[in-house]
Amino acid sequence: IGFCLNRPFSPLFPMSTFAEEVAEYGKNYKRDLLEDTLPFWLKHGIDTEDGGYHICLGEEGNPINPDRPMWAHGRFAWLLATLYTTVRQDDEWLKQAKHGIDFIQKYGFDKDGRMFYSITKDGKPLRKRRYIFTETFGVIALAAYGKAAGDEQAKKQAKDLFALLQNHLATPGMLEPKVNPETRQLKGLAIPMITLVTCQELRLNLGDDSYNSVIDSCIEEIKRDFVKDEFKAVLECVAPDGSFVNTFEGRAINPGHAIEAGWFILHETKLRYGFDKKPEWTELGLKIIDYSLEQGWDEEYGGIINLKDAKGYETTEYWADQKFWWPQCEALIATLLAYQATKDMKYWNWHKKIHAWAYKHFPDKKNGEWYGYLARDGRVSTKLKGNMWKGPFHIPRAQLVCSQLCEEISG
């Protein structure tokens, strides 16, 4: 087992306790976060000339595309503000969080209150998507920064932006559909899943429990409509009433998204009730994680794939069996939460297996950070460190949360 910094993980002697093993993992996650991932992005990701962040980076951290993905700006600002409030009050972290927030507030919003998906480095709009995910990351960035900096205006802006999103989601015709709704109507797992975690962040940073009701409805929708026991899977897309749609889209299983939903549900259970006091949510989260690990793990080459067909047909996407960085990150968190909920060693063994594969193939031990895109057999497909999708979010979040969970589990 290896970690990022060219310092191998030290195998423990057979007589070492389980708690010591878990604690060692936790220490290494935190070390990788604070000595590798975060320094890489602070060194290469801060644009001191035009403002905002350099997100699209080459192997060595060199900027390779000037355009700015706004959802990645929200994610990086959220990370820095969250580290400030949860790890230590490092003034540089707060300064660079504000650096991103200032850029988002100056250039990131359209006249209707929604956000642009991408802009030029000098703030000119390029693209505005029909999805609301850029806005959700704007919400969590503003909320986390508001708490870290004591900025009440940022908190209010987060609250107002989320209210705008809820209105768009609830009002027919406000968001452009993916396909003609007169012919076929669909809804995706991503909406309740991302809404759930966005509300968790709003509640945490604004101190407002009123978001619990939205969280409850998201969990119920995931359980009712997307978890399909007949396929032992969580579907990525269903009809509005939750019924199965027998098309490429309707049969798609995205293990990474499903695993993410599973750990969000376990996290909510832990925060509000305790795993034993809300068994239906605990069981739901575990079922989602179990189904998704079985569907997603590549038994031949290792690692978690991107897509699978619920009926076992060929998938339509050429990258379906490739290994992307973020599903592995979500699985690391999910398996630790599943162990914490059950004390079942199968989840700790899953965690070690996923960890071993990910840390063997993704880290760039020379230049730092992780490669993001691997072929099915683990070969690096592209050496870039950031693009319009990959940035400083999934890896550092996993390292942060896993370090915290390992500390809790090890006592």
Secondary structure as UniProt FT lines:
FT   TURN            4..5
FT   TURN            14..15
FT   HELIX           18..32
FT   HELIX           33..37
FT   HELIX           38..44
FT   TURN            48..50
FT   TURN            59..60
FT   STRAND          68..69
FT   HELIX           70..86
FT   HELIX           91..107
FT   TURN            111..112
FT   STRAND          118..119
FT   TURN            121..122
FT   STRAND          125..127
FT   HELIX           133..149
FT   HELIX           152..170
FT   TURN            172..173
FT   TURN            181..183
FT   STRAND          187..188
FT   HELIX           190..206
FT   HELIX           209..211
FT   HELIX           212..221
FT   HELIX           222..226
FT   STRAND          227..228
FT   TURN            229..232
FT   STRAND          233..234
FT   STRAND          237..238
FT   TURN            240..241
FT   HELIX           248..251
FT   STRAND          252..253
FT   HELIX           255..272
FT   TURN            275..277
FT   HELIX           279..296
FT   TURN            299..301
FT   STRAND          308..309
FT   TURN            310..311
FT   TURN            318..321
FT   STRAND          323..324
FT   HELIX           325..342
FT   HELIX           345..361
FT   TURN            365..367
FT   STRAND          373..374
FT   TURN            376..377
FT   STRAND          380..382
FT   HELIX           394..410
//
